[in-house]
Amino acid sequence: MNKEQLTRYSRHILLPEFDQVGQEKLLNSKVLLIGVGGIGSATSIYLTSAGIGELIIVDKDIVDLTNLQRQILYSSDDIGKYKVECAKKHLNALNPECRINEIYTTIDDKNLAEIAKDVDIILDATDRFATRHLINQVAVNITNH
């Protein structure tokens, strides 16, 4: 870690259960976050702040006025824009060292396995049971191979 990273993540590093080794694991982690609505907004902010090395965000929705009271990643200026594009912009401003990759799509049984390959963790922040079941199945299949 460089000097700026040591300063930025010093509160993590001070934790004996976490220390510099734990922070380096975060810096080298690749996380897939499916959904950047209410749950995904908060999750993406915390992951980026914590120093995740790469965050892949997947969503197909556009920011709407009705989202703003619960989706803390967005502002009034984002209304009508794709969530993944707005998320990337805001998250890059929060921590420019975190690589943010956005994918504008709906998850399905044809694309999820490809999107999820080579990630360390898959986070489900969706609001549809069918999508949640699909994510679970792909995660189980990846783990078993």
LUMPA-943778 format. One record per residue (C-alpha): residue number from 1; x, y, z. Coordinates in steps of 0.05 Angstrom, whole numbers, plus 32768, in hexadecimal, padded with zeros to 4 digits. Layout:
 num   c1   c2   c3
 NUM    X    Y    Z
...
This chain:
 num   c1   c2   c3
   1 8000 8000 8000
   2 8017 8046 7FF2
   3 8018 807F 8025
   4 7FD5 809B 800F
   5 7FB4 8057 8016
   6 7FD3 804D 805B
   7 7FB4 8090 8070
   8 7F70 8085 804F
   9 7F67 8040 806D
  10 7F8B 804C 80AF
  11 7F4D 8040 80D9
  12 7F46 7FFA 80BA
  13 7F8F 7FEC 80C2
  14 7F8D 7FFF 810C
  15 7F5B 7FC6 8119
  16 7F84 7F8A 8131
  17 7F52 7F5B 8112
  18 7F5A 7F7D 80CF
  19 7F9D 7FA1 80CA
  20 7FC4 7FAE 808A
  21 7FBD 7F66 8071
  22 7F71 7F6D 8073
  23 7F72 7FAF 804F
  24 7F9F 7F93 8019
  25 7F6D 7F5B 800F
  26 7F36 7F8F 8005
  27 7F62 7FB6 7FD4
  28 7F6B 7F76 7FAC
  29 7F22 7F61 7FAE
  30 7EF2 7F60 7F74
  31 7EA8 7F66 7F87
  32 7E6A 7F5E 7F5C
  33 7E30 7F88 7F75
  34 7DEE 7F78 7F52
  35 7DBE 7FB2 7F5B
  36 7DCD 7FFA 7F6F
  37 7D8A 800E 7F8B
  38 7D7D 8017 7FD5
  39 7DA8 7FDF 7FF1
  40 7DDB 7FE3 7FB9
  41 7DE5 802E 7FC1
  42 7DFA 8028 8009
  43 7E22 7FE9 7FFC
  44 7E49 8008 7FC3
  45 7E5B 8045 7FEC
  46 7E76 801C 8026
  47 7E9C 7FEC 7FF9
  48 7EBC 8025 7FD3
  49 7ECD 804B 8012
  50 7EEB 800C 8031
  51 7F1B 8004 7FF7
  52 7F00 7FCB 7FCC
  53 7F30 7FC5 7F91
  54 7EFB 7FBA 7F5C
  55 7EAF 7FC1 7F5F
  56 7E84 7FA9 7F27
  57 7E3F 7FC7 7F2A
  58 7E05 7FAA 7F02
  59 7DC1 7FCC 7EFA
  60 7D93 7FDE 7EC1
  61 7D6A 8014 7EE2
  62 7D68 805F 7EDA
  63 7D67 808F 7F16
  64 7D21 80A7 7F25
  65 7D08 80DC 7F55
  66 7CE7 80A6 7F7E
  67 7D2B 8086 7F8B
  68 7D4B 80C1 7FAD
  69 7D2E 80B7 7FF3
  70 7D4E 8073 7FFB
  71 7D86 806D 7FC7
  72 7DBB 8097 7FE7
  73 7DED 8092 7FAE
  74 7DC4 80BF 7F81
  75 7DB0 8108 7F7F
  76 7D7B 8131 7F5A
  77 7DAF 813E 7F23
  78 7DAF 80F3 7F14
  79 7D65 80ED 7F03
  80 7D5C 80CE 7EBE
  81 7DA3 80B3 7EBB
  82 7DB9 806A 7EC0
  83 7DC6 8055 7F08
  84 7E07 8031 7EF7
  85 7E24 8070 7ED5
  86 7E10 809D 7F0F
  87 7E2A 806A 7F41
  88 7E6D 8066 7F1F
  89 7E74 80B1 7F1E
  90 7E62 80BA 7F68
  91 7E8C 807E 7F7F
  92 7EC9 8094 7F57
  93 7EC4 80D8 7F7A
  94 7EC1 80B5 7FBD
  95 7EFE 8089 7FB1
  96 7F21 8091 7F6E
  97 7F4E 8055 7F7B
  98 7F14 8024 7F7A
  99 7F09 800A 7F33
 100 7EBF 800F 7F24
 101 7EA4 7FE8 7EEA
 102 7E5C 7FF3 7ED7
 103 7E30 7FC2 7EB1
 104 7DED 7FDA 7E98
 105 7DC4 7F9B 7E91
 106 7D90 7F6E 7EAF
 107 7DAE 7F31 7ECF
 108 7D97 7EF0 7EB0
 109 7DAC 7EA7 7EAB
 110 7DD3 7EB7 7E6B
 111 7E00 7EEF 7E85
 112 7E09 7EE7 7ED0
 113 7E3C 7EAF 7ED0
 114 7E69 7ED7 7EA0
 115 7E61 7F18 7EC8
 116 7E6F 7EF4 7F0A
 117 7EAD 7ECE 7EF5
 118 7EED 7EE0 7F19
 119 7ECB 7F09 7F50
 120 7EDA 7EFE 7F99
 121 7E93 7F0A 7FB0
 122 7E4E 7F15 7F93
 123 7E1F 7F44 7FB7
 124 7DD5 7F41 7FA9
 125 7DB3 7F84 7FB1
 126 7D78 7F74 7F85
 127 7D2E 7F77 7F93
 128 7D14 7F3D 7F6A
 129 7D11 7EF6 7F84
 130 7D1E 7ED6 7F41
 131 7D5E 7EFE 7F39
 132 7D73 7EED 7F80
 133 7D69 7EA2 7F73
 134 7D92 7EA8 7F33
 135 7DCA 7ECC 7F57
 136 7DCB 7E97 7F8D
 137 7DCD 7E5F 7F5A
 138 7E07 7E7E 7F34
 139 7E2D 7E8B 7F75
 140 7E24 7E42 7F8A
 141 7E3B 7E2A 7F45
 142 7E79 7E57 7F47
 143 7E89 7E3F 7F8E
 144 7E83 7DF6 7F7A
 145 7EB2 7DFB 7F3E
